[in-house]
Amino acid sequence: MGDKAESEVLMDTSWRVVGSTQDRLRAWWCSCCTLKKRLPILGWLPRYSLGWLQMDLIAGMTVGLTAVPQVLAYAEVAGLPVQYGLYSAFMGCFIYCIFGTSKDVTLGPTAIMSLLCASYIDGDPVYAVLLTFLSGVIQLSMAILQLGFLLDFISFPVIKGFTCAAAITIGFGQVKREDSQHRVLSSLQNILGLQHIPQQFFLQVYYTFHNICQTRVGDLVLGGVSLVLLVLLKLMKEDLRPNEADAPICVRVSRGIVWFFGTARNALVVIAASCVAYACDVSGYEVFTVTGKTSQGLPPFSAPPFTETTWNGTVIPFDEITQDLGSGLVVIPLIGLLESIAIAKAFGSQNDYRIDANQELFAIGLTNIMGSFVSAYPVTGSFGRTAVNSQTGVCTPAGGVVTGVIVLLSLAYLMPLFYYIPKAALAAVIICAVAPMVDCSVIIKLWRVKKLDLLPFLVTFLLSFWEVQYGIVGGIAVSGFMLLYNIARPKLKVSDDDVLVVALDNGLNFPASEYISNVLYTEALLVSPPRSAILDCHHVNNIDYTVVNEIRDLLRQFDLRGVCLVFSGLSIAVLEVLLAAELPGLRHMDSVDAALQSLSGNKAFN
């Protein structure tokens, strides 16, 4: 007996050891999975290969050649000196490589984000950098609190209405230069070069055509030629057929040259225009409006400013700056997240992988926080550069590191050369970048699928020409009203055969309780003689106290008139709530047929 007891103790001890080992292994595995989820780089870095490195180098350099001229132009849209475009373009490349879940997405300045920032920062770099920091804090907080679902309340018609209006606003804005409230611009800075044009879109249109005779011919010609070249190079690349294995070497080389010129068209056009401007300047002719002197070198790494000292020594405190930024502290973070996640999902679906939305929130929030330490303005995912990244065959987010290095090299060594970049060439780059965003076909699609969805689209589209933030808020409000109306006025299928049968085609929520109660009251109790009713609830999955209270009153009204209200198809969760409420006279059946049989057997209905 002693030996048997001792063996049982040993077996029990061994099982405990095995169990504790399994628990430790399970905890270790969960920790590793959590770490890989928070640091996606750990998922692909151990499998990194030489082939991936080659493709990432090509993609990174290609995106870098596309990014540098674009971000210079987008800084113009934001109303900031052009170097701020480069300040904003490299931090996201390094951070997203570690924390991002999409191999294709590139973070940096975009046309839409630049336009939104322009309406809040008024050309003030201090406001821009502080807005970047606060936007990042808000975005990071949303990621930690798992609030990414809030973006689901911005509907597709609102997004398309906003992007179409923003594209038109940005594109039209390149035919003139708007004034700033803090400075008077003395030179023309885009295609037509008209001065003293108001910022409001409708006034822009009026004064642009009113002052058309003041157009500078040099900027107009250079801008027009740049536009034509950009369009031709884009069309050449789109019509390019893929290389065939048995094609002659000269054919493959020619296609490679055309592909390179088409992909790097922004950089090539800007370089060519800068050479022309430099030649004219050396010859003593001031034909074009150029970028002018820019700050040279890398931006200092320092904490974002929380106050600002004006030229006369007045200190603007933090709370006053946040009041001036106003709704921008909501609009900028939300639109930045929406744009980036939409792009990541689109390319993830295209290339057969999935993204983690909350991890994307974390990556872009951290990018904006760290970007504020290098004088960046708010960034988000860029559709155009992401498309270039994907089409070039990038394999991992490491391609962004190459892009970031190119931007840093441009800041360190090429800033003096940016002096000669013509404003008209940058304007042409912007116009070509935003032109595809004007999607007229969406109107036809909305009309065919659901005409009512045109309402939030048009509200967003038209109000965005007044103020971009008004367009977004207006579109969301209209979409929200339509959603609430559908909840408050659910579709009812009413059958009338001695007994009234009302079938709900969706859930039963408190906004709809009064409406459904009125239908039952009117159709069953106000008729002569009153009749019983069946409420088919097989689509109802939840119920609240407001609905329960309305049902209590309905049951009382039916009982006073000597008829019955029977529920059918109740789910277990809903039935438990109704039973817990102890409603007098509550009757329920599994199906409508069972309810009809029950009522037909009741003498009260003979």
C-alpha positions as CSV (number, residue, x, y, z in Angstrom):
1,M,0.0,0.0,0.0
2,G,2.9,2.3,0.8
3,D,4.5,1.7,-2.6
4,K,1.2,2.3,-4.3
5,A,0.6,5.6,-2.5
6,E,4.1,6.7,-3.2
7,S,3.7,6.0,-6.9
8,E,0.4,7.9,-7.0
9,V,2.1,10.9,-5.4
10,L,4.9,10.7,-7.9
11,M,2.5,10.5,-10.8
12,D,0.5,13.5,-9.4
13,T,3.7,15.5,-9.1
14,S,4.8,14.6,-12.6
15,W,1.5,15.7,-14.0
16,R,1.8,19.0,-12.2
17,V,5.2,19.5,-13.6
18,V,4.0,18.7,-17.1
19,G,1.0,21.0,-16.6
20,S,3.0,23.9,-15.3
21,T,5.4,23.4,-18.3
22,Q,2.5,23.5,-20.7
23,D,1.2,26.6,-19.0
24,R,4.6,28.3,-19.3
25,L,4.8,27.3,-23.0
26,R,1.3,28.5,-23.7
27,A,2.1,31.9,-21.9
28,W,5.3,32.2,-23.9
29,W,3.6,31.5,-27.2
30,C,0.9,34.0,-26.4
31,S,3.5,36.6,-25.5
32,C,5.3,35.9,-28.8
33,C,2.1,36.2,-30.8
34,T,1.2,39.5,-29.0
35,L,4.7,40.8,-29.6
36,K,4.5,40.0,-33.3
37,K,1.1,41.6,-33.5
38,R,2.4,44.8,-32.0
39,L,5.7,44.6,-34.0
40,P,4.7,43.3,-37.4
41,I,8.4,43.5,-38.5
42,L,9.1,40.4,-36.4
43,G,6.8,38.5,-38.7
44,W,8.6,39.1,-42.0
45,L,12.2,40.1,-41.0
46,P,13.3,36.5,-40.1
47,R,12.2,35.4,-43.6
48,Y,13.8,38.3,-45.4
49,S,15.7,37.2,-48.6
50,L,18.1,38.6,-51.1
51,G,15.3,38.6,-53.7
52,W,13.1,40.7,-51.5
53,L,16.0,43.1,-50.9
54,Q,16.4,43.6,-54.6
55,M,12.7,44.3,-55.2
56,D,12.5,46.6,-52.1
57,L,15.5,48.6,-53.3
58,I,13.9,49.2,-56.7
59,A,10.5,50.1,-55.3
60,G,12.0,52.3,-52.6
61,M,14.1,54.3,-55.1
62,T,11.1,54.6,-57.5
63,V,8.8,55.9,-54.7
64,G,11.6,58.2,-53.5
65,L,11.9,59.8,-57.0
66,T,8.1,60.2,-57.0
67,A,7.8,61.5,-53.4
68,V,10.4,64.3,-53.4
69,P,8.8,66.5,-56.1
70,Q,5.3,65.7,-54.8
71,V,5.9,66.6,-51.2
72,L,7.5,69.9,-52.2
73,A,4.3,70.6,-54.1
74,Y,2.0,69.5,-51.3
75,A,3.8,71.8,-48.9
76,E,2.7,74.6,-51.2
77,V,-0.9,73.4,-50.9
78,A,-0.6,73.5,-47.1
79,G,0.7,77.1,-47.3
80,L,4.1,76.1,-45.9
81,P,7.6,76.6,-47.1
82,V,8.5,73.7,-49.4
83,Q,11.1,72.2,-47.1
84,Y,8.3,71.2,-44.7
85,G,7.1,68.8,-47.3
86,L,10.4,66.9,-47.0
87,Y,10.4,67.3,-43.2
88,S,7.1,65.4,-43.2
89,A,8.1,62.7,-45.7
90,F,10.7,60.5,-44.0
91,M,9.6,59.7,-40.5
92,G,6.7,57.7,-41.6
93,C,8.9,55.6,-43.9
94,F,11.0,54.3,-40.9
95,I,8.2,54.0,-38.3
96,Y,5.8,52.2,-40.7
97,C,8.5,49.7,-41.5
98,I,8.4,48.5,-37.9
99,F,4.7,48.9,-37.0
100,G,2.8,48.8,-40.3
101,T,0.8,45.8,-41.5
102,S,0.7,46.6,-45.2
103,K,3.7,46.0,-47.5
104,D,2.5,48.6,-49.9
105,V,1.5,51.7,-47.9
106,T,3.7,54.7,-47.8
107,L,3.0,57.5,-45.2
108,G,3.7,61.1,-46.0
109,P,2.1,64.4,-47.1
110,T,-0.9,64.1,-49.4
111,A,-3.0,66.5,-51.4
112,I,-6.1,66.1,-49.2
113,M,-4.3,66.4,-45.9
114,S,-2.4,69.4,-47.1
115,L,-5.6,71.1,-48.1
116,L,-7.2,70.4,-44.8
117,C,-4.2,71.6,-42.9
118,A,-4.1,74.8,-44.9
119,S,-7.6,75.7,-43.7
120,Y,-6.5,75.5,-40.0
121,I,-2.8,76.5,-39.8
122,D,-3.0,79.6,-42.0
123,G,0.6,79.1,-43.2
124,D,2.0,79.1,-39.7
125,P,4.7,76.4,-39.2
126,V,4.3,76.4,-35.4
127,Y,0.5,75.7,-35.7
128,A,1.3,73.0,-38.3
129,V,3.8,71.2,-36.1
130,L,1.6,71.4,-33.0
131,L,-1.3,70.1,-35.0
132,T,0.8,67.1,-36.0
133,F,1.6,66.3,-32.4
134,L,-1.9,66.6,-31.2
135,S,-3.3,64.6,-34.1
136,G,-0.8,61.9,-33.4
137,V,-1.8,61.8,-29.7
138,I,-5.5,61.5,-30.7
139,Q,-4.8,58.8,-33.2
140,L,-2.6,56.8,-30.9
141,S,-5.2,57.1,-28.1
142,M,-7.9,55.7,-30.5
143,A,-5.6,52.8,-31.3
144,I,-5.0,52.0,-27.7
145,L,-8.8,52.3,-26.9
146,Q,-9.7,50.2,-30.0
147,L,-11.8,53.0,-31.5
148,G,-11.1,52.3,-35.1
149,F,-14.8,51.3,-35.6
150,L,-15.7,55.0,-35.4
151,L,-14.4,55.4,-39.0
152,D,-17.1,53.0,-40.2
153,F,-19.7,55.8,-39.6
154,I,-18.2,57.8,-42.5
155,S,-20.0,56.4,-45.5
156,F,-18.7,55.9,-49.0
157,P,-20.7,58.7,-50.6
158,V,-19.3,61.2,-48.1
159,I,-15.8,60.0,-48.8
160,K,-16.2,60.3,-52.6
161,G,-18.0,63.7,-52.3
162,F,-15.1,65.0,-50.2
163,T,-12.3,63.7,-52.4
164,C,-13.9,65.0,-55.6
165,A,-14.5,68.5,-54.1
166,A,-11.0,68.5,-52.6
167,A,-9.4,67.5,-55.9
168,I,-11.2,70.3,-57.7
169,T,-10.3,72.8,-55.0
170,I,-6.7,71.8,-55.0
171,G,-6.4,71.6,-58.8
172,F,-8.1,75.0,-59.4
173,G,-6.0,76.5,-56.6
174,Q,-2.9,75.9,-58.7
175,V,-3.9,78.5,-61.3
176,K,-3.3,81.3,-58.8
177,R,-1.7,82.0,-55.5
178,E,-3.9,82.8,-52.5
179,D,-3.1,85.5,-50.0
180,S,-2.3,84.8,-46.4
181,Q,-3.7,86.8,-43.5
182,H,-0.2,87.1,-42.1
183,R,1.8,88.0,-45.1
184,V,1.4,89.6,-48.6
185,L,2.9,87.6,-51.4
186,S,4.6,89.8,-53.9
187,S,5.3,87.2,-56.6
188,L,3.4,84.7,-58.6
189,Q,3.7,81.1,-57.3
190,N,1.8,78.8,-59.7
191,I,0.6,78.4,-63.3
192,L,-1.1,81.6,-64.0
193,G,0.6,83.6,-61.3
194,L,-2.3,85.8,-60.3
195,Q,-1.8,87.8,-57.1
196,H,-4.2,88.8,-54.3
197,I,-6.7,86.0,-54.9
198,P,-9.0,85.3,-51.9
199,Q,-8.9,81.9,-50.2
200,Q,-12.6,81.1,-50.5
201,F,-13.2,78.8,-53.5
202,F,-16.1,80.7,-55.1
203,L,-14.2,84.0,-54.8
204,Q,-11.1,82.2,-56.3
205,V,-13.1,81.4,-59.4
206,Y,-14.5,84.9,-59.7
207,Y,-11.2,86.8,-59.2
208,T,-9.2,84.3,-61.3
209,F,-11.3,85.0,-64.4
210,H,-11.6,88.7,-63.4
211,N,-7.8,89.1,-63.3
212,I,-7.0,86.6,-66.2
213,C,-5.3,89.4,-68.2
214,Q,-2.6,89.6,-65.5
215,T,-1.3,86.1,-66.3
216,R,2.4,85.7,-66.6
217,V,3.2,84.1,-69.9
218,G,6.4,82.4,-68.8
219,D,4.7,80.5,-65.9
220,L,1.7,79.7,-68.1
221,V,3.8,78.2,-70.9
222,L,6.1,76.2,-68.5
223,G,3.1,74.9,-66.5
224,G,1.2,73.9,-69.7
225,V,4.3,72.1,-71.1
226,S,4.8,70.3,-67.8
227,L,1.2,69.2,-67.7
228,V,1.4,67.8,-71.3
229,L,4.7,66.0,-70.5
230,L,3.3,64.4,-67.3
231,V,0.1,63.3,-69.1
232,L,2.1,61.8,-72.1
233,L,4.5,60.0,-69.8
234,K,1.7,58.6,-67.8
235,L,-0.2,57.4,-70.9
236,M,3.0,55.8,-72.3
237,K,3.5,53.8,-69.0
238,E,-0.2,52.7,-69.0
239,D,0.0,51.4,-72.6
240,L,3.3,49.6,-71.9
241,R,3.0,45.8,-72.3
242,P,4.8,43.5,-69.9
243,N,8.1,42.1,-71.1
244,E,8.0,38.7,-72.8
245,A,10.7,36.2,-72.0
246,D,11.5,35.6,-75.7
247,A,11.5,39.3,-76.6
248,P,14.7,40.8,-78.1
249,I,17.1,42.5,-75.6
250,C,16.6,45.9,-77.3
251,V,12.8,45.6,-76.9
252,R,13.1,44.8,-73.2
253,V,15.6,47.6,-72.7
254,S,13.3,50.0,-74.5
255,R,10.3,49.0,-72.4
256,G,12.4,49.4,-69.3
257,I,13.4,52.9,-70.3
258,V,9.8,53.8,-71.0
259,W,8.7,52.3,-67.7
260,F,11.4,54.3,-65.8
261,F,10.5,57.6,-67.5
262,G,6.8,57.0,-66.8
263,T,7.3,56.0,-63.2
264,A,9.7,58.8,-62.4
265,R,7.9,61.4,-64.5
266,N,7.3,63.8,-61.6
267,A,11.0,64.0,-60.8
268,L,12.1,64.2,-64.4
269,V,9.7,67.0,-65.3
270,V,10.7,69.0,-62.2
271,I,14.4,68.5,-62.9
272,A,13.9,69.6,-66.5
273,A,11.9,72.6,-65.5
274,S,14.5,73.6,-62.9
275,C,17.3,73.4,-65.6
276,V,15.3,75.7,-67.8
277,A,14.7,78.1,-64.9
278,Y,18.4,78.0,-64.0
279,A,19.4,78.7,-67.6
280,C,17.1,81.7,-67.7
281,D,18.4,83.0,-64.4
282,V,22.0,82.7,-65.5
283,S,21.1,84.6,-68.7
284,G,19.6,87.4,-66.6
285,Y,16.0,86.8,-67.5
286,E,13.4,86.4,-64.7
287,V,10.9,84.5,-66.8
288,F,9.6,82.1,-64.2
289,T,8.5,82.2,-60.5
290,V,10.8,79.9,-58.6
291,T,10.7,78.3,-55.2
292,G,13.3,80.6,-53.9
293,K,15.6,80.2,-50.9
294,T,14.8,77.3,-48.6
295,S,16.2,76.2,-45.2
296,Q,19.2,74.0,-45.9
297,G,20.0,70.7,-44.0
298,L,18.2,68.3,-41.9
299,P,15.5,69.6,-39.5
300,P,16.6,69.8,-35.8
301,F,15.2,67.0,-33.5
302,S,13.4,68.9,-30.8
303,A,10.1,68.8,-29.0
304,P,7.1,70.5,-30.8
305,P,6.4,74.1,-29.7
306,F,3.5,74.5,-27.4
307,T,3.6,78.3,-27.5
308,E,4.4,80.8,-30.2
309,T,6.2,84.1,-30.0
310,T,5.1,86.6,-32.7
311,W,7.3,89.2,-34.4
312,N,6.4,91.9,-31.9
313,G,7.2,89.7,-28.9
314,T,3.6,88.6,-28.0
315,V,3.4,85.0,-26.7
316,I,0.5,82.9,-27.9
317,P,-0.2,80.3,-25.2
318,F,-1.1,76.7,-25.8
319,D,-4.8,77.0,-25.0
320,E,-5.2,79.8,-27.5
321,I,-3.5,77.8,-30.2
322,T,-5.8,74.9,-29.6
323,Q,-8.8,77.2,-29.8
324,D,-7.5,78.5,-33.1
325,L,-7.1,75.0,-34.4
326,G,-10.7,74.3,-33.3
327,S,-12.4,71.5,-35.3
328,G,-9.1,70.7,-36.9
329,L,-8.2,68.6,-33.9
330,V,-11.1,66.3,-34.8
331,V,-11.1,66.5,-38.6
332,I,-7.4,66.1,-39.2
333,P,-6.9,62.9,-37.2
334,L,-10.1,61.3,-38.4
335,I,-9.6,62.0,-42.1
336,G,-5.9,61.0,-41.8
337,L,-6.9,57.6,-40.3
338,L,-9.7,57.1,-42.8
339,E,-7.5,57.8,-45.8
340,S,-4.7,55.6,-44.6
341,I,-6.8,52.6,-43.6
342,A,-8.9,52.8,-46.8
343,I,-5.7,52.7,-48.9
344,A,-4.3,49.8,-46.8
345,K,-7.5,47.8,-47.1
346,A,-7.7,48.4,-50.9
347,F,-4.1,47.3,-51.6
348,G,-4.4,44.4,-49.1
349,S,-7.4,43.1,-51.0
350,Q,-5.7,43.6,-54.3
351,N,-2.5,41.8,-53.2
352,D,-4.2,39.1,-51.1
353,Y,-3.2,40.0,-47.5
354,R,-5.1,41.4,-44.6
355,I,-4.3,44.4,-42.4
356,D,-4.9,45.1,-38.7
357,A,-6.9,48.4,-38.6
358,N,-6.0,49.2,-35.0
359,Q,-2.3,48.5,-35.7
360,E,-2.5,50.9,-38.6
361,L,-4.0,53.5,-36.3
362,F,-1.1,52.9,-33.9
363,A,1.5,53.3,-36.8
364,I,0.1,56.5,-38.2
365,G,-0.4,58.0,-34.7
366,L,3.2,57.3,-33.7
367,T,4.4,58.6,-37.0
368,N,2.6,62.0,-36.4
369,I,3.9,62.2,-32.8
370,M,7.5,61.5,-33.8
371,G,7.1,63.6,-37.0
372,S,6.3,66.6,-34.8
373,F,9.8,66.4,-33.4
374,V,11.3,67.0,-36.8
375,S,8.9,69.9,-37.8
376,A,6.5,67.7,-39.9
377,Y,2.9,68.6,-40.6
378,P,0.2,65.9,-40.4
379,V,0.7,62.9,-42.7
380,T,-1.4,60.0,-43.8
381,G,-1.2,57.2,-46.4
382,S,-0.6,58.3,-50.0
383,F,-2.7,56.6,-52.6
384,G,-0.5,57.7,-55.5
385,R,2.8,56.7,-54.0
386,T,1.3,53.5,-52.5
387,A,0.2,52.6,-56.1
388,V,3.7,53.1,-57.4
389,N,5.1,51.1,-54.5
390,S,2.8,48.2,-55.3
391,Q,3.2,48.3,-59.1
392,T,7.0,48.3,-58.7
393,G,6.8,45.0,-56.9
394,V,7.7,45.9,-53.3
395,C,7.9,42.8,-51.1
396,T,8.0,44.2,-47.5
397,P,7.7,47.6,-45.7
398,A,11.5,47.8,-45.9
399,G,11.1,49.5,-49.2
400,G,9.9,52.6,-47.2
401,V,13.4,52.8,-45.6
402,V,14.9,53.3,-49.0
403,T,12.4,56.1,-49.7
404,G,13.1,57.7,-46.4
405,V,16.9,57.7,-47.0
406,I,16.4,59.4,-50.4
407,V,14.3,62.1,-48.7
408,L,17.0,62.6,-46.1
409,L,19.7,62.8,-48.7
410,S,17.6,65.4,-50.6
411,L,17.4,67.5,-47.4
412,A,21.1,67.2,-46.6
413,Y,22.5,67.9,-50.1
414,L,20.0,69.1,-52.6
415,M,18.2,71.9,-50.8
416,P,20.3,74.7,-52.6
417,L,19.1,73.2,-55.9
418,F,15.5,73.5,-54.9
419,Y,15.9,77.3,-55.3
420,Y,15.3,77.0,-59.0
421,I,12.3,74.7,-59.0
422,P,9.5,76.6,-60.8
423,K,6.2,77.0,-59.0
424,A,4.4,76.2,-62.3
425,A,6.1,72.8,-62.5
426,L,5.1,72.0,-58.9
427,A,1.5,73.1,-59.7
428,A,1.5,70.7,-62.7
429,V,2.6,67.9,-60.5
430,I,-0.2,68.6,-58.1
431,I,-2.9,68.9,-60.8
432,C,-1.8,65.5,-62.3
433,A,-1.8,63.9,-58.9
434,V,-5.3,65.0,-57.9
435,A,-7.0,64.7,-61.3
436,P,-7.8,61.0,-60.9
437,M,-9.6,61.8,-57.6
438,V,-12.4,63.5,-59.6
439,D,-14.5,60.4,-60.2
440,C,-17.6,61.4,-62.2
441,S,-18.6,57.8,-62.7
442,V,-19.6,57.5,-59.0
443,I,-22.6,59.7,-59.6
444,I,-23.9,57.2,-62.2
445,K,-23.2,54.3,-59.9
446,L,-25.0,55.8,-57.0
447,W,-28.0,56.7,-59.2
448,R,-28.2,53.1,-60.4
449,V,-27.7,51.4,-57.1
450,K,-29.5,53.7,-54.6
451,K,-30.5,57.2,-55.6
452,L,-30.9,58.4,-52.1
453,D,-27.2,58.0,-51.5
454,L,-26.7,60.9,-53.9
455,L,-27.9,63.2,-51.1
456,P,-24.9,62.9,-48.7
457,F,-22.6,62.9,-51.7
458,L,-24.0,66.2,-53.1
459,V,-24.1,67.8,-49.6
460,T,-20.5,66.9,-48.9
461,F,-19.4,67.9,-52.4
462,L,-21.1,71.3,-52.4
463,L,-20.3,72.3,-48.8
464,S,-16.7,71.4,-49.3
465,F,-16.3,74.3,-51.7
466,W,-17.4,76.6,-48.9
467,E,-15.2,75.0,-46.2
468,V,-13.8,71.5,-46.3
469,Q,-14.7,70.7,-42.7
470,Y,-18.3,71.8,-43.3
471,G,-18.6,69.4,-46.2
472,I,-17.4,66.5,-44.1
473,V,-19.5,67.3,-41.1
474,G,-22.5,68.0,-43.4
475,G,-22.2,64.7,-45.2
476,I,-21.8,62.7,-42.0
477,A,-24.8,64.5,-40.5
478,V,-27.0,63.6,-43.6
479,S,-25.7,60.0,-43.6
480,G,-26.4,59.7,-39.9
481,F,-29.9,61.1,-40.3
482,M,-30.6,58.6,-43.1
483,L,-29.3,55.8,-40.9
484,L,-31.3,56.9,-37.9
485,Y,-34.4,57.3,-40.1
486,N,-34.1,53.7,-41.3
487,I,-33.8,52.6,-37.7
488,A,-36.8,54.7,-36.5
489,R,-38.9,53.8,-39.5
490,P,-38.3,50.1,-40.2
491,K,-40.0,48.4,-43.1
492,L,-43.1,46.5,-42.0
493,K,-44.8,43.7,-43.9
494,V,-48.5,43.9,-42.9
495,S,-50.9,41.0,-43.6
496,D,-54.7,41.4,-43.0
497,D,-56.8,38.2,-42.7
498,D,-59.1,38.6,-39.7
499,V,-55.9,38.8,-37.6
500,L,-53.4,41.5,-38.2
501,V,-49.9,40.1,-38.9
502,V,-47.0,42.6,-38.7
503,A,-43.5,41.3,-39.7
504,L,-40.4,43.4,-38.9
505,D,-37.7,43.1,-41.5
506,N,-34.9,44.3,-39.2
507,G,-34.2,44.9,-35.5
508,L,-36.5,46.6,-33.0
509,N,-34.9,49.6,-31.3
510,F,-36.3,52.4,-29.1
511,P,-36.5,55.0,-32.0
512,A,-38.9,52.6,-33.8
513,S,-41.0,51.7,-30.8
514,E,-43.5,54.6,-31.1
515,Y,-43.8,54.0,-34.9
516,I,-44.6,50.3,-34.6
517,S,-46.9,51.0,-31.7
518,N,-48.9,53.5,-33.8
519,V,-49.2,51.0,-36.7
520,L,-50.5,48.3,-34.4
521,Y,-52.9,50.7,-32.6
522,T,-54.2,52.1,-35.9
523,E,-54.6,48.9,-37.8
524,A,-55.8,46.7,-35.0
525,L,-57.5,48.7,-32.2
526,L,-59.0,51.7,-34.0
527,V,-60.9,49.5,-36.5
528,S,-64.4,48.3,-35.8
529,P,-64.5,45.8,-34.3
530,P,-61.0,45.6,-32.8
531,R,-59.0,42.6,-33.8
532,S,-56.0,40.7,-32.5
533,A,-52.5,41.1,-33.9
534,I,-49.4,39.1,-34.3
535,L,-46.0,40.7,-34.2
536,D,-43.4,38.6,-36.1
537,C,-40.1,39.2,-34.3
538,H,-37.8,36.6,-35.8
539,H,-35.4,39.3,-37.1
540,V,-35.3,41.0,-33.6
541,N,-32.1,40.1,-31.7
542,N,-32.1,42.6,-28.9
543,I,-34.5,44.9,-27.1
544,D,-34.3,47.7,-24.6
545,Y,-36.3,49.2,-21.8
546,T,-38.1,51.8,-23.9
547,V,-39.4,49.1,-26.2
548,V,-40.4,46.9,-23.2
549,N,-42.3,49.9,-21.7
550,E,-44.1,50.5,-25.0
551,I,-45.1,46.8,-25.2
552,R,-46.5,46.9,-21.7
553,D,-48.8,49.8,-22.8
554,L,-49.8,48.0,-26.0
555,L,-50.7,44.8,-24.1
556,R,-52.9,46.8,-21.8
557,Q,-54.6,48.6,-24.7
558,F,-55.3,45.2,-26.4
559,D,-56.6,43.7,-23.2
560,L,-59.0,46.7,-22.6
561,R,-60.6,46.0,-26.0
562,G,-60.9,42.2,-25.4
563,V,-58.3,41.2,-28.1
564,C,-54.8,39.8,-27.9
565,L,-51.3,40.8,-29.1
566,V,-49.2,37.7,-29.7
567,F,-45.4,37.7,-30.4
568,S,-43.9,35.1,-32.6
569,G,-40.3,34.0,-33.4
570,L,-38.8,35.6,-30.3
571,S,-35.1,34.8,-29.8
572,I,-34.0,33.4,-26.4
573,A,-32.3,36.7,-25.5
574,V,-35.3,38.8,-26.3
575,L,-37.7,36.4,-24.6
576,E,-35.6,36.4,-21.4
577,V,-35.8,40.2,-21.3
578,L,-39.6,40.2,-21.8
579,L,-40.1,37.5,-19.1
580,A,-37.9,39.4,-16.7
581,A,-40.1,42.5,-17.2
582,E,-43.1,40.4,-16.0
583,L,-45.5,41.9,-18.6
584,P,-49.1,41.0,-17.9
585,G,-50.9,39.2,-20.7
586,L,-47.7,38.4,-22.6
587,R,-48.2,35.6,-25.2
588,H,-45.6,34.2,-27.5
589,M,-45.4,31.4,-30.0
590,D,-42.6,29.9,-32.0
591,S,-44.0,30.8,-35.4
592,V,-46.7,32.9,-37.1
593,D,-48.7,29.7,-37.9
594,A,-48.7,28.6,-34.3
595,A,-49.9,32.0,-33.3
596,L,-52.7,32.0,-35.8
597,Q,-53.8,28.5,-34.6
598,S,-53.8,29.8,-31.0
599,L,-55.9,32.8,-31.9
600,S,-58.3,30.8,-34.0
601,G,-59.0,28.4,-31.1
602,N,-59.8,31.3,-28.7
603,K,-63.5,31.9,-28.4
604,A,-62.9,35.6,-28.0
605,F,-62.1,35.8,-31.7
606,N,-65.1,33.9,-33.0
